[in-house]
Amino acid sequence: MGDPNFSRGNSPPAGGGVPQRERERRRQLSMGSSFRSFSIIDYKVAEADFFLQKISDCGYNFIEARYYMSAFISSTRTITYSLQAILKDHEGFSEWYKKHQAELKNDPVCSFFHNFRNVNHHIGDNVLNGGSTTDIKGKAHFWFSPTKDIRKVPAEDVETASRKYIVKIISIVFDCYLKFGPIIDAKQRYTAEYFESIGKTIEDAEEELEFPKGWTDIGDKSAIPYRWQALRDSAIGCEVNHIFQKYLGATTPMPSRLPEYQRPS
């Protein structure tokens, strides 16, 4: 029979507790005054995906497509700004990001969107200037056209080029989750292996999450893996795995779920 004690990780301590998102905010603040929540990145990734989908759903509404394109390029560009703001002081980030930054500069589609965002932001111009219905289903396709400030535009239709761009940006965020996982992702952080590597214990993990030390201890030493799982369940991890799956066909690492806990007889 399963033991209900291991639902405790999803509940606050007796007498009231701290909600998941607030615990996560406080945990990240405790890592240093300059450390901001990585959920900022997740939010901007979801926002960029939302606006790209809206462009696809515009049908023949050319004006709406231009509005959503302005929002898309702004949201997508903010992702890399936010990455730098959040992790710039973390060891190894600068070297890691420089490689991705060089790839972005050398990619024609990414370079175009970078310039497009700058012109749109500082001047107000929008190079989404055309549309057509070329396939048998009558689907509208929007097109970029050159302007005085942006002389070279992608040959692909707007949706195709935009998808290439968001895939490139989201790939960087995904690689960040792989490279810096335990720093930014609670599901990768709260494991016995990681806490052992930094010289800490499960009681330290409980305290970091603002639970009393021993909160998950039910007096069974063999249940320690379940204690770690309960702590992971109490914390917010990556919130955009559905978007990683959509564009990259992959999700961030996390320990496999354990079978239902059985209390020793």
C-alpha positions as CSV (number, residue, x, y, z in Angstrom):
1,M,0.0,0.0,0.0
2,G,1.3,3.5,-0.8
3,D,2.3,5.8,1.9
4,P,0.5,9.2,2.0
5,N,3.5,10.8,3.6
6,F,5.1,11.4,0.2
7,S,2.4,13.8,-0.8
8,R,3.9,16.1,1.8
9,G,6.3,17.6,-0.7
10,N,3.4,19.3,-2.4
11,S,2.0,20.8,0.8
12,P,3.1,23.6,3.1
13,P,4.3,22.9,6.6
14,A,1.7,22.5,9.3
15,G,0.3,25.9,10.5
16,G,0.7,27.5,7.1
17,G,3.5,27.7,4.6
18,V,5.0,29.3,1.6
19,P,3.5,28.8,-1.9
20,Q,5.7,27.1,-4.5
21,R,6.4,30.1,-6.6
22,E,7.3,32.3,-3.6
23,R,9.6,29.5,-2.3
24,E,11.3,29.5,-5.7
25,R,11.7,33.2,-5.7
26,R,13.3,33.2,-2.2
27,R,15.5,30.3,-3.0
28,Q,16.9,32.1,-6.0
29,L,17.3,35.3,-4.1
30,S,19.3,33.4,-1.5
31,M,21.8,32.5,-4.2
32,G,22.9,36.1,-4.4
33,S,21.5,39.6,-4.7
34,S,22.3,39.6,-8.5
35,F,20.5,36.4,-9.3
36,R,17.1,36.8,-10.9
37,S,14.6,34.0,-11.4
38,F,15.1,31.9,-14.5
39,S,11.3,31.8,-14.8
40,I,11.7,35.2,-16.6
41,I,13.3,33.3,-19.5
42,D,10.6,30.7,-19.5
43,Y,8.0,33.5,-19.6
44,K,9.6,35.2,-22.6
45,V,10.0,31.9,-24.5
46,A,6.3,31.2,-24.0
47,E,5.5,34.8,-25.0
48,A,7.5,34.5,-28.3
49,D,5.8,31.2,-29.1
50,F,2.4,32.7,-28.4
51,F,3.0,35.6,-30.8
52,L,4.4,33.4,-33.5
53,Q,1.2,31.2,-33.3
54,K,-0.9,34.4,-33.5
55,I,0.8,35.3,-36.8
56,S,0.0,31.8,-38.1
57,D,-3.6,32.3,-37.0
58,C,-4.1,35.7,-38.6
59,G,-5.6,34.3,-41.8
60,Y,-5.9,37.2,-44.3
61,N,-5.7,39.9,-41.6
62,F,-2.5,41.7,-42.8
63,I,-2.7,44.4,-40.1
64,E,-2.9,41.9,-37.3
65,A,0.0,40.0,-38.7
66,R,2.2,43.2,-38.6
67,Y,1.1,43.8,-35.0
68,Y,2.0,40.3,-33.9
69,M,5.3,40.4,-35.8
70,S,6.3,43.5,-33.8
71,A,5.5,41.7,-30.6
72,F,7.2,38.5,-31.7
73,I,10.6,40.1,-32.6
74,S,10.6,42.1,-29.3
75,S,9.8,39.0,-27.2
76,T,12.3,36.8,-28.9
77,R,15.1,39.3,-28.8
78,T,14.5,39.8,-25.1
79,I,15.2,36.2,-24.4
80,T,19.0,36.6,-25.0
81,Y,19.0,39.9,-23.1
82,S,17.4,38.2,-20.2
83,L,19.8,35.3,-20.3
84,Q,22.7,37.7,-19.9
85,A,21.1,39.7,-17.2
86,I,20.3,36.6,-15.1
87,L,23.5,34.5,-15.6
88,K,26.2,37.1,-16.5
89,D,28.0,36.7,-13.1
90,H,27.8,33.0,-13.0
91,E,31.0,31.1,-13.5
92,G,31.4,29.8,-17.0
93,F,28.5,31.7,-18.5
94,S,30.5,34.3,-20.5
95,E,32.5,31.7,-22.3
96,W,29.5,29.6,-23.0
97,Y,27.4,32.5,-24.3
98,K,30.1,33.9,-26.5
99,K,30.0,30.7,-28.6
100,H,26.2,31.0,-29.1
101,Q,26.5,34.8,-29.7
102,A,29.0,34.1,-32.5
103,E,26.6,31.6,-34.1
104,L,23.8,34.1,-34.0
105,K,25.9,36.8,-35.7
106,N,26.9,34.3,-38.4
107,D,23.4,33.1,-39.1
108,P,21.7,35.1,-41.9
109,V,18.1,34.6,-40.5
110,C,19.1,35.5,-36.9
111,S,21.1,38.5,-38.2
112,F,18.0,39.7,-40.2
113,F,15.7,39.5,-37.1
114,H,18.3,41.2,-35.0
115,N,18.4,44.2,-37.4
116,F,14.6,44.0,-37.9
117,R,14.0,44.3,-34.1
118,N,16.4,47.3,-33.9
119,V,14.7,49.2,-36.7
120,N,11.3,48.4,-35.4
121,H,12.2,49.5,-31.9
122,H,14.2,52.6,-32.7
123,I,12.5,53.8,-35.9
124,G,9.1,52.0,-36.0
125,D,9.3,50.5,-39.4
126,N,8.0,47.0,-40.1
127,V,9.3,44.9,-43.1
128,L,6.3,42.6,-43.1
129,N,4.9,44.3,-46.1
130,G,3.3,41.7,-48.4
131,G,1.0,38.7,-48.6
132,S,-0.2,36.0,-51.0
133,T,-2.3,32.8,-51.3
134,T,-0.2,30.4,-53.2
135,D,-1.2,26.9,-52.0
136,I,-4.3,24.9,-52.9
137,K,-5.8,25.4,-49.5
138,G,-5.9,29.1,-49.9
139,K,-3.7,29.7,-46.8
140,A,-2.4,33.2,-46.6
141,H,1.4,33.6,-46.6
142,F,3.0,36.9,-45.5
143,W,6.3,38.1,-46.9
144,F,9.1,40.5,-45.8
145,S,10.2,43.2,-48.3
146,P,13.3,45.4,-48.2
147,T,13.2,49.0,-46.9
148,K,15.7,51.8,-46.7
149,D,17.0,50.5,-43.4
150,I,16.8,46.8,-44.0
151,R,18.0,46.0,-47.6
152,K,18.2,42.2,-47.4
153,V,15.3,40.0,-46.2
154,P,14.7,36.2,-46.1
155,A,13.4,34.6,-49.2
156,E,11.1,32.4,-47.1
157,D,7.7,33.4,-46.1
158,V,7.3,35.1,-42.7
159,E,6.1,32.1,-40.8
160,T,8.9,29.8,-42.1
161,A,11.7,32.4,-41.4
162,S,10.2,33.2,-38.0
163,R,10.1,29.5,-37.0
164,K,13.8,29.1,-38.0
165,Y,14.6,32.1,-35.8
166,I,12.7,30.9,-32.7
167,V,14.2,27.4,-33.0
168,K,17.7,28.9,-32.9
169,I,16.9,31.1,-29.9
170,I,15.0,28.3,-28.0
171,S,18.0,25.9,-28.7
172,I,20.2,28.3,-26.8
173,V,17.8,28.3,-23.8
174,F,17.6,24.5,-23.9
175,D,21.4,24.3,-24.0
176,C,21.5,26.6,-21.0
177,Y,19.3,24.2,-19.1
178,L,21.8,21.4,-19.9
179,K,24.9,23.5,-19.0
180,F,23.6,25.2,-15.9
181,G,20.8,22.9,-14.9
182,P,21.2,22.7,-11.1
183,I,21.6,26.4,-10.9
184,I,18.4,27.3,-12.8
185,D,16.2,24.2,-12.6
186,A,14.8,22.8,-9.4
187,K,14.1,19.4,-10.9
188,Q,17.9,19.1,-11.7
189,R,19.0,20.7,-8.4
190,Y,17.2,18.7,-5.8
191,T,19.0,15.4,-6.2
192,A,21.2,13.5,-3.8
193,E,24.1,13.6,-6.3
194,Y,24.0,17.4,-6.8
195,F,23.8,18.2,-3.1
196,E,26.6,15.7,-2.3
197,S,28.7,17.4,-4.9
198,I,28.4,20.8,-3.1
199,G,28.9,19.2,0.3
200,K,25.3,19.5,1.5
201,T,22.6,17.1,2.8
202,I,18.9,16.6,2.2
203,E,18.2,18.5,5.4
204,D,20.0,21.5,3.8
205,A,17.8,21.1,0.7
206,E,14.7,21.1,2.9
207,E,15.9,24.3,4.6
208,E,16.7,25.9,1.3
209,L,13.1,25.3,0.2
210,E,11.9,26.8,3.5
211,F,10.7,23.6,5.1
212,P,11.8,22.6,8.6
213,K,14.9,20.3,8.6
214,G,13.6,16.7,8.5
215,W,10.3,17.7,7.0
216,T,10.3,14.7,4.6
217,D,11.9,12.2,7.1
218,I,9.4,9.4,7.9
219,G,12.0,7.3,9.8
220,D,12.8,5.0,6.9
221,K,16.4,5.3,5.6
222,S,15.5,3.4,2.5
223,A,13.0,6.1,1.7
224,I,15.7,8.8,1.1
225,P,15.2,8.7,-2.8
226,Y,11.5,9.4,-2.1
227,R,12.4,12.3,0.1
228,W,14.3,13.9,-2.7
229,Q,11.4,13.3,-5.1
230,A,9.0,14.9,-2.7
231,L,11.3,18.0,-2.6
232,R,11.4,18.2,-6.4
233,D,7.7,17.9,-6.5
234,S,7.4,20.9,-4.1
235,A,9.5,23.1,-6.4
236,I,9.0,24.7,-9.7
237,G,11.3,23.6,-12.5
238,C,11.4,24.3,-16.2
239,E,8.0,25.6,-17.3
240,V,8.5,25.4,-21.1
241,N,9.2,21.8,-21.8
242,H,6.1,21.6,-23.9
243,I,7.7,24.3,-26.1
244,F,11.0,22.5,-26.2
245,Q,9.2,19.4,-27.3
246,K,7.2,21.4,-29.9
247,Y,10.3,22.9,-31.6
248,L,13.2,20.7,-30.6
249,G,11.6,17.3,-29.9
250,A,13.3,17.2,-26.5
251,T,12.8,18.0,-22.9
252,T,15.1,19.0,-20.0
253,P,16.7,16.3,-17.9
254,M,15.0,15.2,-14.7
255,P,15.2,12.1,-12.6
256,S,12.7,9.4,-13.5
257,R,9.6,9.0,-11.2
258,L,10.0,6.3,-8.6
259,P,7.5,3.5,-8.2
260,E,4.9,4.1,-5.5
261,Y,6.5,4.0,-2.0
262,Q,5.9,0.9,0.0
263,R,6.4,1.2,3.8
264,P,8.5,-1.8,5.1
265,S,6.3,-4.3,6.9
